[in-house]
């Protein structure tokens, strides 16, 4: 497996075999697939073991060529892009992840003077680990204990709009006010799932690299990994005028697995070190920048989940999407989900394909029987349980 890297689909794509050929129980994978069909109307399950694509099944609008808006799974791509930039331009980040970034060098001039002077103490690592004090969703977490933020910060597309994310403008979500003008705690003082925080990372990348996050991802990830059909979503939101750094990458299942295979190989692709090895290692383990909750540089880490392999790490996204990496088992799992709207061309900017439309099972009688949270952990448990 160390010498194998899947070529692009134009050159043959992933090598494949039956689950039993790599010591997995195919019927157990079928059971995992049936389980996730109860959590989302659309989706699929794809599994790579020992460098072989051993399972790939879809339902609803799910399809091998489908590339829906993957919501917060895109946060992981923003983090990895920043990891590449840190290595590419170390002179711009002499303190690495300790670099204080709320300065005119990294962020727009209209942000200064800072409304909340504490922001001057925010490091890049804290932005990436959601411990910067930027307002996000409830509950927040301080030293393992939940706490309530009032007000909350922006989420969804609003958290990926520069003016909202940077605190230049307040807003409302479902009649609930939000802001990012001031911090809910001192930098490093707590964890909050703050889409505005990781979108701010993409603003920094945009200014330092001199290009949009999407263009940077295209050059640094899509090209060497051989992605075929991809984009960033939220094209239907007129206020999202830059690449949404807080999520929304639209990617096919086999190309998501290429991204996960890159992580499994600690940032290496063939003879190229695409992402610094140390950065990938940091992503996969508890981070010193977040001592409050098991969330590293835009990946969940095992933390207090004894049912899961200790080295597993993952990321979920709204709509029931989830990516998983289990290095100790040479195992990659992609759980595709998605609301109907996340598959629409007006969202992704990708044209509808006749083969995808004709294969759709509308599932008009579908009902949700299991929530996203339990499904995210249970899916990995079931796939890991298929390893014999």
GIQUI-V753297 format. One record per residue. RES is the residue in one small letter. SS is DSSP state (~ for helix, > for strand, _ for the rest). NEAR is the number of other ideal C-beta (glycine too) atoms within 10 Angstrom. Layout:
res=RES ss=SS near=NEAR
res=RES ss=SS near=NEAR
This chain:
res=x ss=_ near=13
res=x ss=_ near=7
res=x ss=_ near=6
res=x ss=_ near=14
res=x ss=_ near=19
res=x ss=_ near=22
res=x ss=_ near=14
res=x ss=_ near=15
res=x ss=~ near=18
res=x ss=~ near=8
res=x ss=~ near=8
res=x ss=_ near=9
res=x ss=_ near=16
res=x ss=_ near=19
res=x ss=_ near=12
res=x ss=> near=12
res=x ss=_ near=14
res=x ss=_ near=11
res=x ss=~ near=21
res=x ss=~ near=11
res=x ss=~ near=13
res=x ss=~ near=18
res=x ss=_ near=13
res=x ss=> near=26
res=x ss=_ near=14
res=x ss=~ near=14
res=x ss=~ near=9
res=x ss=~ near=17
res=x ss=~ near=22
res=x ss=~ near=15
res=x ss=~ near=14
res=x ss=~ near=24
res=x ss=~ near=23
res=x ss=~ near=13
res=x ss=~ near=17
res=x ss=~ near=24
res=x ss=_ near=21
res=x ss=_ near=12
res=x ss=_ near=22
res=x ss=_ near=25
res=x ss=_ near=22
res=x ss=_ near=27
res=x ss=> near=27
res=x ss=> near=25
res=x ss=> near=26
res=x ss=> near=25
res=x ss=> near=25
res=x ss=> near=27
res=x ss=> near=25
res=x ss=_ near=15
res=x ss=_ near=21
res=x ss=> near=21
res=x ss=> near=19
res=x ss=> near=24
res=x ss=> near=23
res=x ss=> near=19
res=x ss=> near=19
res=x ss=> near=22
res=x ss=> near=21
res=x ss=_ near=22
res=x ss=_ near=25
res=x ss=_ near=26
res=x ss=_ near=23
res=x ss=_ near=17
res=x ss=_ near=16
res=x ss=_ near=29
res=x ss=_ near=25
res=x ss=_ near=29
res=x ss=> near=32
res=x ss=_ near=33
res=x ss=~ near=27
res=x ss=~ near=24
res=x ss=~ near=28
res=x ss=~ near=31
res=x ss=~ near=31
res=x ss=~ near=26
res=x ss=~ near=25
res=x ss=~ near=27
res=x ss=~ near=25
res=x ss=~ near=26
res=x ss=~ near=24
res=x ss=~ near=28
res=x ss=~ near=24
res=x ss=~ near=22
res=x ss=~ near=19
res=x ss=~ near=21
res=x ss=~ near=18
res=x ss=~ near=14
res=x ss=_ near=11
res=x ss=~ near=10
res=x ss=~ near=5
res=x ss=~ near=15
res=x ss=_ near=20
res=x ss=_ near=8
res=x ss=_ near=11
res=x ss=~ near=14
res=x ss=~ near=21
res=x ss=~ near=12
res=x ss=_ near=19
res=x ss=> near=16
res=x ss=_ near=23
res=x ss=_ near=24
res=x ss=_ near=13
res=x ss=_ near=11
res=x ss=_ near=12
res=x ss=_ near=20
res=x ss=_ near=19
res=x ss=_ near=13
res=x ss=~ near=6
res=x ss=~ near=10
res=x ss=~ near=19
res=x ss=_ near=13
res=x ss=_ near=6
res=x ss=_ near=16
res=x ss=_ near=14
res=x ss=_ near=14
res=x ss=~ near=11
res=x ss=~ near=16
res=x ss=~ near=25
res=x ss=~ near=14
res=x ss=~ near=15
res=x ss=_ near=25
res=x ss=> near=21
res=x ss=~ near=24
res=x ss=~ near=23
res=x ss=~ near=25
res=x ss=~ near=30
res=x ss=~ near=28
res=x ss=~ near=29
res=x ss=_ near=30
res=x ss=_ near=30
res=x ss=_ near=36
res=x ss=_ near=28
res=x ss=_ near=30
res=x ss=_ near=27
res=x ss=_ near=25
res=x ss=_ near=17
res=x ss=_ near=15
res=x ss=_ near=14
res=x ss=> near=25
res=x ss=> near=19
res=x ss=> near=17
res=x ss=_ near=11
res=x ss=_ near=12
res=x ss=> near=10
res=x ss=> near=10
res=x ss=> near=16
res=x ss=_ near=9
res=x ss=_ near=18
res=x ss=_ near=8
res=x ss=_ near=16
res=x ss=> near=21
res=x ss=_ near=26
res=x ss=_ near=30
res=x ss=_ near=21
res=x ss=~ near=18
res=x ss=~ near=21
res=x ss=~ near=23
res=x ss=~ near=31
res=x ss=~ near=29
res=x ss=_ near=25
res=x ss=~ near=23
res=x ss=~ near=17
res=x ss=~ near=25
res=x ss=~ near=28
res=x ss=_ near=21
res=x ss=_ near=23
res=x ss=_ near=15
res=x ss=_ near=16
res=x ss=_ near=14
res=x ss=> near=16
res=x ss=> near=11
res=x ss=> near=16
res=x ss=_ near=4
res=x ss=_ near=5
res=x ss=> near=9
res=x ss=> near=11
res=x ss=> near=21
res=x ss=_ near=17
res=x ss=_ near=33
res=x ss=_ near=15
res=x ss=_ near=16
res=x ss=_ near=22
res=x ss=_ near=21
res=x ss=_ near=20
res=x ss=_ near=12
res=x ss=_ near=21
res=x ss=_ near=20
res=x ss=_ near=17
res=x ss=_ near=24
res=x ss=> near=28
res=x ss=_ near=28
res=x ss=_ near=20
res=x ss=_ near=29
res=x ss=~ near=29
res=x ss=~ near=29
res=x ss=~ near=29
res=x ss=~ near=32
res=x ss=~ near=31
res=x ss=~ near=31
res=x ss=~ near=27
res=x ss=~ near=28
res=x ss=~ near=21
res=x ss=~ near=22
res=x ss=~ near=24
res=x ss=~ near=19
res=x ss=~ near=15
res=x ss=~ near=19
res=x ss=~ near=20
res=x ss=_ near=9
res=x ss=_ near=15
res=x ss=_ near=16
res=x ss=~ near=25
res=x ss=~ near=22
res=x ss=~ near=13
res=x ss=~ near=24
res=x ss=~ near=24
res=x ss=~ near=15
res=x ss=~ near=14
res=x ss=~ near=19
res=x ss=~ near=23
res=x ss=~ near=18
res=x ss=~ near=12
res=x ss=~ near=15
res=x ss=~ near=18
res=x ss=_ near=18
res=x ss=_ near=21
res=x ss=_ near=16
res=x ss=_ near=17
res=x ss=> near=20
res=x ss=> near=17
res=x ss=> near=26
res=x ss=_ near=29
res=x ss=_ near=24
res=x ss=_ near=19
res=x ss=_ near=15
res=x ss=_ near=16
res=x ss=_ near=9
res=x ss=_ near=14
res=x ss=_ near=20
res=x ss=_ near=10
res=x ss=_ near=16
res=x ss=_ near=26
res=x ss=_ near=31
res=x ss=_ near=33
res=x ss=_ near=31
res=x ss=_ near=30
res=x ss=_ near=31
res=x ss=> near=31
res=x ss=> near=24
res=x ss=> near=29
res=x ss=_ near=23
res=x ss=~ near=23
res=x ss=~ near=23
res=x ss=~ near=23
res=x ss=~ near=23
res=x ss=~ near=23
res=x ss=~ near=28
res=x ss=~ near=23
res=x ss=~ near=22
res=x ss=~ near=22
res=x ss=~ near=21
res=x ss=~ near=20
res=x ss=~ near=21
res=x ss=_ near=21
res=x ss=_ near=17
res=x ss=_ near=22
res=x ss=> near=17
res=x ss=> near=18
res=x ss=_ near=13
res=x ss=_ near=6
res=x ss=> near=10
res=x ss=> near=14
res=x ss=_ near=20
res=x ss=_ near=25
res=x ss=_ near=17
res=x ss=~ near=13
res=x ss=~ near=14
res=x ss=~ near=21
res=x ss=~ near=24
res=x ss=~ near=12
res=x ss=~ near=22
res=x ss=~ near=25
res=x ss=_ near=21
res=x ss=_ near=17
res=x ss=_ near=17
res=x ss=_ near=22
res=x ss=_ near=13
res=x ss=_ near=24
res=x ss=_ near=23
res=x ss=_ near=15
res=x ss=_ near=21
res=x ss=_ near=25
res=x ss=_ near=19
res=x ss=> near=23
res=x ss=_ near=25
res=x ss=_ near=30
res=x ss=_ near=26
res=x ss=_ near=26
res=x ss=> near=20
res=x ss=> near=22
res=x ss=_ near=20
res=x ss=_ near=15
res=x ss=_ near=7
res=x ss=_ near=15
res=x ss=_ near=7
res=x ss=_ near=11
res=x ss=_ near=18
res=x ss=_ near=18
res=x ss=_ near=12
res=x ss=_ near=14
res=x ss=_ near=23
res=x ss=> near=26
res=x ss=> near=23
res=x ss=> near=24
res=x ss=> near=24
res=x ss=> near=25
res=x ss=_ near=19
res=x ss=_ near=25
res=x ss=_ near=26
res=x ss=> near=28
res=x ss=> near=27
res=x ss=> near=23
res=x ss=> near=25
res=x ss=> near=24
res=x ss=> near=24
res=x ss=~ near=16
res=x ss=~ near=10
res=x ss=~ near=17
res=x ss=_ near=17
res=x ss=> near=25
res=x ss=> near=25
res=x ss=> near=26
res=x ss=> near=26
res=x ss=> near=29
res=x ss=> near=32
res=x ss=_ near=28
res=x ss=_ near=25
res=x ss=_ near=18
res=x ss=~ near=13
res=x ss=~ near=13
res=x ss=~ near=24
res=x ss=~ near=25
res=x ss=_ near=18
res=x ss=~ near=12
res=x ss=~ near=9
res=x ss=~ near=20
res=x ss=~ near=27
res=x ss=_ near=16
res=x ss=_ near=21
res=x ss=_ near=8
res=x ss=_ near=12
res=x ss=_ near=15
res=x ss=~ near=8
res=x ss=~ near=11
res=x ss=~ near=17
res=x ss=~ near=10
res=x ss=~ near=8
res=x ss=~ near=15
res=x ss=_ near=16
res=x ss=_ near=13
res=x ss=_ near=11
res=x ss=_ near=14
res=x ss=_ near=6
res=x ss=_ near=5
res=x ss=_ near=15
res=x ss=_ near=7
res=x ss=_ near=12
res=x ss=_ near=10
res=x ss=_ near=16
res=x ss=_ near=10
res=x ss=~ near=17
res=x ss=~ near=10
res=x ss=~ near=10
res=x ss=~ near=22
res=x ss=~ near=22
res=x ss=~ near=16
res=x ss=~ near=16
res=x ss=~ near=24
res=x ss=~ near=24
res=x ss=~ near=15
res=x ss=~ near=19
res=x ss=~ near=26
res=x ss=~ near=21
res=x ss=~ near=15
res=x ss=_ near=22
res=x ss=> near=17
res=x ss=_ near=10
